Amino acid sequence: MAALYEGYTLCGLVPAQNQSNSGIQGIEEEKDSDHVVVTDSTRSVTLYKVSDQKPLSSWTVKQGQSLTCPAVYNPQTKEYVAVTDSKVIRIWKEEDILLEKTFKATVSSDVWKVHCVPGGEPVVLFQRGAVRLLDSLLSAPQQPIEEVLAQEEAIRWSTNIVVESQPFVIFITEQKGDSFLYLQRLNPNTLQRYRLEREEPGLSPLSFSASYRDKHIRLLYLYPNGHVYQSVVSVRGQGAEEGAQALPVPRSLLLVLPVGEGLLEAASAVVLDEAHVAVVGVPYPSAGAGKDFLCIWNTNFQTLQAGKEMAGKIYGQLWSFSNKLFIPHGKTLSVIPYECPKSSLASALGKLRQAKSEESKAPASVTSWNNLLHGEKAQPSRVTEARKTRTTRKTQSAPTSTIDQVLELIKTAPAEDIQKEVDGLLSRSDIQELQPSVGQLATTIVCRSLAEPTFYTPSTLAQLVHTRSLCHSVCPDLVLLALQRKDYFLCQLCLQFFPDIPEAVTCACLKAFISMPDVDAEKVSLEPDSVSFMETLMAGEHGPVSMQNGFSPTPCDKECSDALGGGGTIINAGAEEQEKTTTPPEQICPVGLHKAVLLNEVLLTPYSDTFLLPHLKDLSSQQVVLFLQYLQYLYLKYSQSAFPQMHGLRSPGLSQIMDWVCLLLDAHFTVLVMTPEAKGLLLNLHRFVKSQVKLVSELGKIEGSLQELNKIKGTKTDIGQYSIEVIELF
């Protein structure tokens, strides 16, 4: 799944007085991915080394002049190119100090922008649509420049792309509410012109982004209503000839972003790869009003993959270079590293590190994405088939309602009728056509449930979650509704199937689970595999143990001579005289069976440390101590060789347990140190962490030794199937 990492500040900003402009005109990559050229909106060009977060050089035009397009770097000549006062082209090298003493040339027409890509020659795009190579233009600066655009047509955005060693200049124009796409090939010199489809009256695109894939240029554009479209144009296509009417280019809707009330004013969407888009200035689905976020969306599966709140005002500007996002906000220009793994169903709807536990789960009743994408046959479980057969029998004799009819029915009908109609929809053979509508069904049910305290359909909502066509971004109020109605089974399903649950919601679930009395928890029906895991774990509470994973719960050093309490394990003062094979005191789970199952779901939920830590601080000291005691209990059980590693069941991994221990200690260390009942618990946890560090260190030594042996061994020799090879380590 895509991820946004901890960012850092590249430089400060001086926003315009009206606060609508960030003060940055453009950012361009320089000689490598660690150097960028930043042009402000007035008079300065600055070269930054990104990793060092410091400027290397800076150049300023004199008073009375202004930079009218972002400066670019020409890798062929190792020079910088910028335009002042729309007509004066300036060229200089890094060692130059004063721009007034460097080369400049005045051209005959206003320049819109200078473009340059690695390995290519700079290209000059004029405001009236003409294009020239920089060298050709400088050979005769006053050469006449033709007008390509109509009288009332103006350029709104431009970029350039190298396609099969051929440079293309792409620009968007606007005329009387219509938007036009131009593709200018430079060698040979050809121009393609297309007309983009109109959106709602009065709406013009806020941002554009272009990419090249499969011999097609793909244009991505975002409207103020949150609609993100894509238009695909062949580089070998024939656009309209000069003077002819522009050819219409079809578009496809990639995303419908949540915009809240009103329209977007300052937002931008940038293509990261074939399946991921970075968006800034669009409200985060579950965040409150007035908060600005940077998000990564997966366009293949319509899911929110990552989000990061940005402090200060967002100006609707976003640049992407070499897996780094550059975003001005408030009075800061920040650099946010990101990662976008190859898009797949596993990464979009599941957690890859839980692949073993997910393999044992039956696919949903709908046709699987694997079947559509890779030709694999879905194998629904007997329970799913039985449910589908029953609902099919009930609906075979009666015609099935359409999606629109069911949505209207949900607004007023009783829960029983809604359950029947949704069953009928999900049992149809054309379920793939219904998948985009599952979110509408869930959202409508949730909205009515929030508005009417007496209305709730837990089985219908659980059935919609089981389709795996939902995620938190599609229906952000579903988990909070389940917590409000104390429907912990639905909470468990959402934690299992939603890959994009925000950390605030995860902590809300944790707080609800750990505060729930064990008596109430035992009344909840939960997913069988997760319950089976805890039953197996608790069944071996009194068995003998031995050392595993580098840790033995039997005290065997001087650290353990104190009486340690508060963690569920009591160690006697004379313990160091006991042998390692001595059976330790009883290990009792500090929470009930069902509460432990729900806490395991929290441990298995993906999270970002940066976003999770602030919300963990909302837990009380009693809740933190209880949760740490449970984590200690799990660790002790995992350290026993008698514990059966049942990979087919939903169970948290040892690394996940240790990660949560560290997170809780980071969030509440001061409080825990001052809490008397937590003293023994902290000492035990210190031993756990120390044992893990020792284990990893020893494994690292073994890995290094084996690597050296592999190098020394040289040529490989054939070893028979039943041969025994002895390796001596000295």
C-alpha positions as a printed Julia matrix, in Angstrom:
730×3 Matrix{Float64}:
   0.0     0.0     0.0
   1.21    3.52   -0.77
   2.79    5.42    2.09
   3.76    8.99    2.98
   6.85    9.26    5.15
   8.01   11.88    7.63
   8.63   15.12    5.77
  11.05   17.98    6.32
  11.28   21.67    5.52
  13.23   22.74    2.46
  12.8    26.49    2.93
  10.53   29.19    4.29
   7.99   31.07    2.21
   6.96   34.68    1.91
   3.31   34.41    0.81
   1.63   37.27   -1.0
  -0.21   39.78    1.16
  -3.61   38.39    0.13
  -2.44   34.93    1.3
  -3.79   33.32   -1.9
  -0.35   32.89   -3.44
   2.44   30.84   -1.83
   5.16   33.04   -3.28
   6.55   30.12   -5.32
   6.25   30.29   -9.1
   7.75   26.89   -9.87
  10.09   24.06   -8.87
  12.25   22.2   -11.39
  14.66   19.31  -10.99
  18.31   20.15  -11.62
  21.24   17.85  -12.49
  20.04   14.96  -10.28
  17.2    13.98   -7.98
  18.83   15.67   -4.96
  18.94   19.17   -6.46
  16.01   21.43   -7.31
  15.67   24.96   -8.63
  13.02   27.05   -6.85
  11.72   30.21   -8.51
   9.75   32.64   -6.37
   6.97   34.81   -7.71
   9.03   37.99   -7.7
  12.77   38.21   -8.36
  14.8    35.24   -7.04
  15.99   31.84   -8.26
  17.55   29.49   -5.67
  19.33   26.15   -6.05
  18.74   23.73   -3.14
  20.33   20.45   -2.18
  17.27   18.56   -0.96
  18.94   16.05    1.37
  20.89   18.8     3.16
  17.89   21.16    3.23
  20.07   24.13    2.38
  20.55   26.57   -0.52
  23.7    26.22   -2.62
  23.31   29.32   -4.8
  20.86   32.13   -5.33
  20.36   34.73   -8.07
  18.19   37.86   -8.06
  17.15   40.23  -10.83
  17.46   43.95  -10.15
  14.73   46.18   -8.75
  11.98   46.91  -11.27
  12.35   43.59  -13.1
  10.35   40.43  -12.4
  10.65   36.76  -13.24
   7.69   35.75  -15.39
   8.3    32.0   -15.68
  10.13   29.38  -13.56
  13.82   28.91  -14.21
  14.96   25.58  -15.72
  18.3    23.78  -15.9
  19.81   22.77  -19.24
  21.8    19.56  -18.58
  23.51   19.73  -21.98
  25.18   23.09  -21.37
  24.94   23.07  -17.54
  23.23   26.44  -17.64
  20.07   27.95  -16.15
  17.4    29.6   -18.3
  14.73   32.03  -17.1
  12.54   34.79  -18.53
  12.09   38.29  -17.11
   9.39   40.76  -18.04
   7.88   38.16  -20.44
  10.32   38.9   -23.29
  13.89   38.83  -21.94
  15.54   35.37  -21.91
  18.41   35.12  -19.44
  21.04   32.34  -19.38
  23.71   31.87  -16.69
  25.96   29.28  -15.02
  26.18   28.28  -11.35
  29.37   30.22  -10.76
  27.8    33.48  -12.0
  26.86   35.9    -9.27
  25.15   38.88  -10.93
  22.46   38.16  -13.51
  22.89   41.57  -15.07
  26.35   40.55  -16.3
  25.18   37.3   -17.91
  23.75   36.55  -21.35
  20.31   37.92  -22.21
  18.24   38.2   -25.37
  14.98   40.01  -26.06
  12.44   38.18  -28.23
   9.58   39.62  -30.3
   6.65   38.0   -28.48
   5.65   37.28  -24.87
   6.89   33.95  -23.49
   4.57   31.68  -21.49
   7.16   29.21  -20.18
  10.5    27.5   -20.87
  10.49   23.71  -20.58
  13.38   21.28  -20.28
  13.68   17.57  -19.46
  16.8    15.49  -18.71
  18.59   14.74  -21.95
  16.55   17.25  -23.92
  17.06   20.76  -25.26
  15.06   23.61  -23.68
  11.87   24.53  -25.5
  10.21   27.95  -25.42
   6.4    28.13  -25.44
   4.99   31.55  -26.32
   1.76   32.94  -24.89
   0.05   32.74  -28.26
   0.84   29.0   -28.66
   3.96   29.04  -30.85
   6.87   26.75  -29.92
  10.61   27.17  -30.6
  13.74   25.29  -29.63
  15.9    27.59  -27.51
  18.98   27.42  -29.75
  16.9    28.14  -32.85
  15.26   31.11  -31.15
  18.53   32.58  -29.86
  20.07   32.43  -33.33
  17.54   35.12  -34.33
  15.83   36.52  -31.22
  13.68   39.0   -33.15
  12.31   36.43  -35.61
   8.54   36.73  -36.13
   6.43   34.47  -33.9
   3.14   33.21  -35.3
  -0.14   33.2   -33.39
  -1.55   29.68  -33.01
  -4.38   30.45  -30.58
  -7.66   32.19  -31.28
  -8.2    35.79  -30.23
  -9.84   35.06  -26.84
  -7.91   31.81  -26.18
  -5.29   31.75  -23.4
  -2.88   29.12  -22.06
  -3.69   27.83  -18.55
  -1.1    25.03  -18.08
   1.78   23.39  -19.93
   4.45   20.7   -19.67
   6.68   18.67  -21.94
   7.33   14.95  -22.32
   9.91   12.97  -24.27
   8.24   10.1   -26.15
  10.57    7.59  -27.83
  13.32   10.28  -27.98
  10.82   12.72  -29.54
  10.04   15.87  -27.49
   6.4    16.89  -27.1
   5.05   20.12  -25.65
   1.61   19.72  -24.07
  -0.5    22.71  -23.13
  -4.08   23.43  -22.13
  -5.95   26.53  -23.21
  -9.3    28.04  -22.28
 -11.71   29.98  -24.45
 -15.22   31.04  -23.36
 -15.51   28.19  -20.86
 -14.14   25.52  -23.24
 -10.8    23.79  -22.59
  -8.53   22.64  -25.41
  -5.6    20.21  -25.41
  -2.62   20.83  -27.72
   0.11   18.28  -28.5
   3.06   19.93  -30.25
   5.62   17.53  -31.76
   8.94   19.21  -32.53
  10.51   16.72  -34.91
   8.7    16.6   -37.29
   6.8    19.78  -36.49
   3.14   18.76  -36.1
   0.32   20.05  -33.92
  -2.69   18.09  -32.61
  -5.67   19.99  -31.15
  -8.49   18.47  -29.11
 -11.47   19.78  -27.16
 -12.08   18.5   -23.63
 -15.6    17.66  -22.54
 -17.3    20.31  -20.43
 -18.14   19.74  -16.79
 -20.97   21.51  -14.97
 -21.57   25.07  -16.21
 -19.09   27.52  -14.79
 -16.56   24.88  -13.64
 -13.03   24.91  -15.04
 -10.25   22.45  -14.11
  -8.14   23.42  -11.11
  -5.06   21.4   -12.03
  -3.59   19.21  -14.76
  -1.01   16.43  -14.82
   0.31   14.42  -17.77
   2.1    11.09  -18.13
   3.12    8.75  -20.96
   2.34    5.04  -21.02
   1.7     2.42  -23.74
   2.25    4.88  -26.61
  -0.44    7.19  -25.25
  -0.32   10.48  -23.4
  -2.65   10.46  -20.42
  -3.99   13.76  -19.16
  -5.34   13.93  -15.61
  -7.41   16.91  -14.49
  -9.25   17.86  -11.3
 -12.44   19.93  -11.13
 -13.7    22.02   -8.17
 -16.49   19.47   -7.55
 -13.89   16.79   -6.74
 -14.2    14.88  -10.02
 -10.87   13.6   -11.37
 -10.95   12.7   -15.08
  -8.48   11.11  -17.46
  -8.24   11.65  -21.21
  -6.04    9.39  -23.33
  -4.56   10.6   -26.62
  -2.36    8.62  -28.99
   0.95   10.27  -29.84
   0.48    8.98  -33.39
  -3.04   10.37  -33.65
  -4.09   13.12  -36.01
  -5.61   16.15  -34.34
  -7.53   18.91  -36.05
  -5.71   20.78  -38.8
  -5.01   24.47  -38.41
  -8.24   26.44  -38.7
 -10.43   23.34  -38.42
 -12.71   22.57  -35.5
 -10.98   20.8   -32.6
 -11.65   17.07  -32.3
 -13.43   15.99  -29.1
 -11.39   13.76  -26.81
 -13.27   11.3   -24.57
 -12.72   11.25  -20.83
 -13.15    8.66  -18.06
 -13.98    9.37  -14.42
 -11.14    8.1   -12.22
 -12.12    9.44   -8.79
 -14.91   11.32   -7.06
 -13.15   13.0    -4.17
 -15.04   14.2    -1.07
 -15.31   17.99   -1.18
 -17.62   18.6     1.78
 -19.8    21.66    1.49
 -19.22   23.95   -1.48
 -16.5    23.62   -4.12
 -12.73   23.29   -4.0
 -10.83   26.54   -4.39
  -7.14   25.61   -4.15
  -6.44   21.95   -4.94
  -4.14   19.92   -7.15
  -3.81   16.32   -8.35
  -0.54   14.85   -9.66
   0.01   11.46  -11.29
   2.54    9.33   -9.37
   2.31    6.12  -11.4
  -0.22    4.17  -13.43
  -2.43    3.52  -10.37
  -1.69    6.27   -7.82
  -2.55    9.97   -7.67
  -1.37   12.51   -5.09
  -4.01   15.08   -4.12
  -3.67   18.2    -1.99
  -6.34   20.65   -0.9
  -9.16   18.07   -0.79
 -10.75   17.33    2.62
  -9.75   14.08    4.29
 -12.91   11.9     4.48
 -12.88   11.47    8.27
 -11.18   14.72    9.34
 -12.93   17.77   10.62
 -13.55   20.94    8.67
 -10.71   23.4     8.24
  -7.96   20.79    8.09
  -5.8    20.44    4.96
  -4.32   17.09    3.93
  -1.96   15.6     1.4
  -3.36   12.23    0.26
  -2.49    9.39   -2.09
  -5.42    7.66   -3.81
  -5.4     4.37   -5.71
  -7.37    4.9    -8.93
  -7.64    1.18   -9.71
  -9.54    0.36   -6.53
 -10.91    3.81   -5.55
  -9.22    3.67   -2.14
  -7.43    6.24    0.0
  -3.94    4.82    0.58
  -2.18    7.44    2.7
  -2.82   10.85    4.21
  -0.82   13.53    6.03
  -2.2    16.69    7.59
  -0.42   19.85    6.44
  -0.25   22.77    8.87
  -1.14   26.19    7.53
  -2.9    27.32    4.38
  -2.81   25.13    1.26
  -2.22   27.0    -2.01
  -3.16   24.24   -4.45
   0.42   23.69   -5.62
   2.13   20.29   -5.76
   5.24   18.97   -7.52
   6.63   15.44   -7.71
  10.25   14.48   -8.4
  12.02   11.17   -7.71
   9.58    9.8    -5.1
   9.37   13.13   -3.29
   6.43   15.5    -3.12
   7.1    19.23   -2.81
   4.21   21.14   -1.23
   4.02   24.76   -0.04
   1.76   25.27    2.98
   1.52   28.11    5.43
   4.97   29.71    5.46
   6.87   26.51    4.62
   7.9    24.52    1.56
   7.93   20.87    2.69
   9.38   17.76    1.1
   7.37   14.58    1.71
   8.98   11.28    0.6
   6.48    8.69   -0.6
   6.32    5.11   -1.82
   3.84    3.54   -4.24
   4.21   -0.25   -4.5
   2.77   -2.0    -7.53
  -1.01   -1.8    -7.35
  -2.75   -5.09   -6.62
  -5.86   -6.32   -4.88
  -3.74   -7.64   -2.0
  -2.24   -4.21   -1.33
  -5.48   -2.29   -1.86
  -7.91   -4.45    0.11
  -5.68   -6.55    2.34
  -2.52   -6.42    4.35
   0.39   -8.18    2.68
   2.1    -9.05    5.95
  -1.01  -11.04    6.87
  -1.02  -13.09    3.7
  -0.81  -16.4     5.58
  -3.87  -15.73    7.69
  -5.83  -14.32    4.77
  -5.14  -17.35    2.58
  -7.33  -19.51    4.76
 -10.28  -17.17    4.48
 -12.84  -17.91    1.8
 -13.21  -15.35   -0.98
 -16.26  -13.16   -0.97
 -19.47  -14.22   -2.65
 -18.76  -11.92   -5.59
 -16.48  -12.89   -8.48
 -12.93  -12.23   -7.33
 -10.68   -9.55   -8.82
  -8.06  -12.25   -9.37
 -10.49  -13.97  -11.72
 -10.99  -10.76  -13.67
  -7.32   -9.75  -13.79
  -5.4   -13.04  -13.84
  -7.91  -15.73  -14.79
  -7.79  -17.46  -11.42
 -10.91  -19.32  -10.41
 -12.7   -18.15   -7.32
 -13.64  -20.82   -4.82
 -16.4   -19.55   -2.54
 -16.77  -21.29    0.78
 -19.64  -23.68    1.48
 -21.19  -21.18    3.86
 -21.12  -18.46    1.23
 -22.5   -20.8    -1.43
 -25.27  -21.91    0.89
 -26.25  -18.31    1.64
 -26.19  -17.46   -2.04
 -28.28  -20.52   -2.9
 -30.89  -19.65   -0.3
 -31.19  -16.05   -1.44
 -31.3   -17.16   -5.07
 -34.23  -19.47   -4.38
 -36.08  -16.63   -2.66
 -35.52  -14.19   -5.51
 -35.83  -16.45   -8.55
 -39.59  -16.15   -8.66
 -39.68  -12.39   -8.14
 -37.97   -9.71  -10.24
 -34.95   -8.07   -8.58
 -35.09   -4.35   -7.84
 -32.63   -1.95   -9.37
 -30.01   -0.07   -7.37
 -31.97    3.19   -7.53
 -35.12    1.46   -6.29
 -33.27   -0.11   -3.36
 -31.65    3.22   -2.46
 -35.08    4.84   -2.31
 -36.39    1.89   -0.3
 -33.61    2.27    2.28
 -34.74    5.8     3.13
 -38.15    4.72    4.46
 -38.6     0.91    4.57
 -38.25   -1.33    7.67
 -34.96   -3.13    8.27
 -36.42   -6.53    7.29
 -37.47   -5.31    3.84
 -34.09   -3.68    3.27
 -32.31   -6.92    4.21
 -34.43   -8.84    1.71
 -33.77   -6.41   -1.16
 -30.03   -6.21   -0.51
 -29.9   -10.03   -0.41
 -31.56  -10.07   -3.79
 -29.06   -7.62   -5.27
 -25.99   -9.4    -3.94
 -27.22  -12.81   -5.14
 -27.4   -11.73   -8.77
 -24.91  -13.17  -11.22
 -23.9    -9.69  -12.48
 -22.48   -8.66   -9.12
 -19.47   -7.0   -10.8
 -21.84   -4.31  -12.06
 -23.11   -3.77   -8.52
 -19.69   -3.29   -6.9
 -19.51    0.49   -7.53
 -22.97    0.77   -5.95
 -22.13   -1.07   -2.73
 -20.71    2.16   -1.33
 -23.95    3.99   -2.13
 -25.97    1.31   -0.34
 -23.76    1.42    2.76
 -23.64    5.23    2.87
 -27.42    5.52    2.58
 -27.98    2.97    5.38
 -25.43    4.69    7.62
 -26.93    8.14    7.01
 -30.4     6.9     7.98
 -29.03    5.07   11.03
 -27.35    8.24   12.26
 -30.5    10.28   11.69
 -32.92    7.72   13.21
 -31.78    6.24   16.56
 -34.41    3.46   16.27
 -33.2     2.26   12.84
 -30.23   -0.1    12.43
 -29.49   -3.05   10.12
 -26.37   -4.82   11.45
 -26.69   -7.93    9.26
 -27.1    -5.87    6.07
 -24.07   -3.72    6.85
 -22.0    -6.8     7.68
 -23.08   -8.37    4.39
 -21.98   -5.27    2.45
 -18.59   -5.25    4.22
 -18.16   -8.94    3.32
 -18.37   -8.07   -0.38
 -14.93   -6.43   -0.01
 -16.12   -3.6    -2.25
 -16.13   -1.14    0.66
 -13.36    0.81    2.33
 -13.28    3.53    4.97
 -12.87    6.27    2.36
 -16.08    5.23    0.62
 -18.15    5.15    3.83
 -16.2     7.03    6.53
 -18.98    6.98    9.15
 -19.49    3.2     9.16
 -16.98    2.29   11.88
 -18.04    5.17   14.11
 -21.69    4.11   13.72
 -20.75    0.55   14.72
 -18.99    1.86   17.83
 -21.95    4.07   18.68
 -24.34    1.09   18.42
 -21.82   -1.2    20.19
 -21.84   -3.54   17.18
 -18.4    -4.97   17.85
 -18.76   -7.74   15.27
 -19.15   -5.1    12.53
 -16.17   -3.23   14.01
 -14.13   -6.41   13.73
 -15.12   -6.9    10.09
 -14.21   -3.32    9.22
 -10.81   -3.64   10.92
 -10.19   -6.82    8.93
 -11.36   -5.68    5.49
 -10.7    -1.9     5.4
  -7.07   -1.07    4.54
  -7.46    2.69    4.97
  -8.88    3.11    8.47
  -7.42    6.35    9.93
  -5.35    6.11   13.08
  -7.9     8.2    14.98
 -10.59    5.61   14.26
  -8.23    2.76   15.18
  -7.61    4.4    18.57
 -11.35    4.96   19.04
 -11.88    1.22   18.53
  -9.03    0.42   20.94
 -10.48    2.69   23.61
 -13.95    1.17   23.22
 -12.65   -2.42   23.3
 -10.41   -2.01   26.33
 -13.07   -0.09   28.29
 -15.75   -2.71   27.66
 -16.49   -5.0    30.64
 -15.49   -8.63   30.04
 -19.05   -9.7    30.87
 -20.42   -7.62   28.0
 -17.65   -8.72   25.65
 -18.46  -12.4    26.11
 -21.99  -11.76   24.79
 -20.65  -10.53   21.42
 -20.55  -12.9    18.43
 -17.17  -12.64   16.73
 -15.4   -14.06   13.7
 -14.65  -17.79   14.39
 -11.01  -17.93   13.26
  -9.96  -15.11   15.59
 -11.8   -16.72   18.52
 -10.2   -20.12   17.77
  -6.74  -18.56   17.98
  -7.35  -17.14   21.46
  -9.01  -20.36   22.66
  -5.91  -22.28   21.57
  -3.64  -19.72   23.22
  -5.5   -19.74   26.53
  -5.86  -23.51   26.59
  -2.1   -23.86   27.15
  -1.82  -21.4    30.03
  -0.44  -23.98   32.48
   1.91  -26.02   30.28
   5.72  -26.24   30.61
   7.78  -23.78   28.63
  11.26  -23.52   27.21
  13.25  -20.79   25.5
  12.18  -19.57   22.06
  12.77  -16.34   20.12
  15.74  -15.66   22.37
  13.67  -15.25   25.55
  12.83  -17.52   28.44
  10.2   -16.41   30.95
  12.17  -18.26   33.63
  14.33  -15.74   35.52
  17.95  -16.58   34.91
  19.97  -13.44   35.6
  20.43  -10.8    38.27
  17.92   -8.48   36.62
  15.16  -10.8    37.71
  16.03  -10.97   41.39
  13.49   -8.31   42.34
   9.87   -9.17   42.88
   8.13   -8.01   39.72
   4.4    -7.49   39.71
   1.69   -5.75   37.74
   2.4    -7.71   34.56
   0.61  -10.97   35.19
   3.87  -12.85   36.04
   5.34  -12.9    39.59
   9.02  -13.72   40.0
  10.47  -14.75   43.39
  13.61  -13.21   44.85
  15.5   -16.5    44.88
  14.72  -17.28   41.29
  18.29  -17.16   40.0
  18.99  -20.43   41.81
  16.31  -22.24   39.81
  17.1   -24.14   36.67
  15.92  -23.03   33.26
  13.58  -25.97   33.02
  11.59  -24.9    36.07
   7.91  -24.33   35.31
   7.09  -20.63   35.74
   4.14  -19.39   37.75
   0.75  -19.4    36.05
   0.27  -16.97   33.19
  -3.27  -15.64   33.26
  -4.66  -13.49   30.46
  -5.53  -10.08   31.98
  -8.63   -9.74   29.75
 -11.45  -12.06   28.74
 -11.51  -14.22   25.61
 -13.65  -11.97   23.41
 -11.99   -8.75   24.54
  -8.62  -10.29   23.63
  -9.97  -11.17   20.17
 -11.0    -7.56   19.56
  -7.66   -6.22   20.82
  -5.9    -8.56   18.37
  -7.79   -6.91   15.51
  -6.37   -3.55   16.58
  -2.86   -5.04   16.6
  -3.39   -6.31   13.04
  -4.61   -2.95   11.67
  -2.11   -1.0     9.5
  -1.0     2.38   10.86
   1.54    5.16   10.57
   3.56    5.9    13.72
   3.35    9.65   13.14
  -0.45    9.69   13.01
  -1.03    7.04   15.68
   1.06    8.46   18.54
  -1.0    11.63   19.18
  -4.22    9.6    19.46
  -2.66    7.02   21.79
  -2.1     9.81   24.29
  -5.88   10.0    24.79
  -5.84    6.65   26.62
  -5.95    6.76   30.42
  -3.12    5.3    32.49
  -5.34    2.38   33.61
  -6.16    1.55   29.99
  -2.51    1.72   28.99
  -1.41   -0.54   31.85
  -4.1    -3.1    31.02
  -3.19   -3.09   27.33
   0.53   -3.44   28.13
  -0.27   -6.35   30.43
  -2.12   -8.04   27.6
   0.78   -7.45   25.21
   3.15   -8.91   27.81
   0.88  -11.94   28.09
   0.98  -12.44   24.3
   4.77  -12.09   24.26
   5.21  -14.67   26.99
   2.95  -17.09   25.14
   4.83  -16.56   21.89
   8.06  -17.33   23.74
   6.88  -20.81   24.69
   7.82  -23.7    22.46
   4.58  -25.37   23.54
   2.55  -22.66   21.8
   1.19  -23.95   18.47
   1.9   -21.52   15.63
  -1.45  -21.78   13.85
  -0.88  -19.71   10.71
  -4.36  -20.39    9.37
  -5.94  -18.33   12.14
  -5.98  -14.57   12.61
  -3.14  -13.88   15.01
  -0.84  -10.87   15.51
   2.84  -11.38   14.8
   5.61  -10.98   17.34
   6.92   -7.89   15.57
   3.47   -6.3    15.72
   3.29   -6.97   19.46
   6.7    -5.38   20.07
   5.84   -2.39   17.84
   2.72   -1.67   19.9
   4.68   -2.02   23.15
   7.13    0.61   21.92
   4.33    2.91   20.72
   2.52    2.79   24.06
   5.73    3.42   25.99
   6.58    6.38   23.73
   3.12    7.88   24.2
   2.83    7.36   27.97
   6.33    6.84   29.35
   6.22    9.75   31.82
   2.8     8.72   33.13
   3.85    5.08   33.48
   7.02    5.96   35.38
   4.89    7.86   37.9
   2.32    5.03   38.22
   3.27    2.62   41.07
   1.4    -0.4    39.65
   3.32   -0.06   36.38
   6.8    -0.44   37.91
   7.05   -4.2    37.65
   5.42   -4.14   34.24
   8.02   -1.72   32.88
  10.86   -3.86   34.21
   9.44   -6.94   32.5
   8.94   -5.08   29.23
  12.52   -3.85   29.43
  13.63   -7.5    29.53
  11.48   -8.34   26.53
  12.95   -5.57   24.41
  16.48   -6.44   25.54
  15.98  -10.1    24.59
  14.71   -9.14   21.15
  17.69   -6.84   20.56
  20.03   -9.67   21.57
  18.25  -12.13   19.29
  18.4    -9.81   16.27
  22.07   -9.12   16.98
  22.91  -12.84   17.04
  20.91  -13.47   13.88
  22.84  -10.68   12.2
  26.13  -12.35   13.11
  24.93  -15.67   11.7
  23.78  -13.96    8.51
  27.14  -12.3     8.07
  29.01  -15.57    8.63
  26.88  -17.41    6.07
  27.39  -14.66    3.51
  31.16  -14.84    3.94
  31.08  -18.63    3.61
  29.09  -18.3     0.43
  31.72  -15.97   -1.02
  34.59  -18.26    0.0
  32.95  -21.37   -1.36
  33.45  -20.24   -4.95
  32.24  -22.68   -7.58
  29.14  -24.65   -6.79
  29.31  -28.42   -6.62
  26.43  -30.74   -7.27
  25.15  -32.23   -4.04
  23.06  -35.38   -4.22
  19.53  -35.45   -2.94
  20.48  -37.44    0.17
  23.95  -35.98    0.77
  24.89  -34.27    4.02
  27.12  -31.21    3.87
  28.92  -30.09    7.03
  29.89  -26.42    7.46
  32.34  -25.59   10.24
  32.19  -22.13   11.75
  35.36  -20.88   13.45
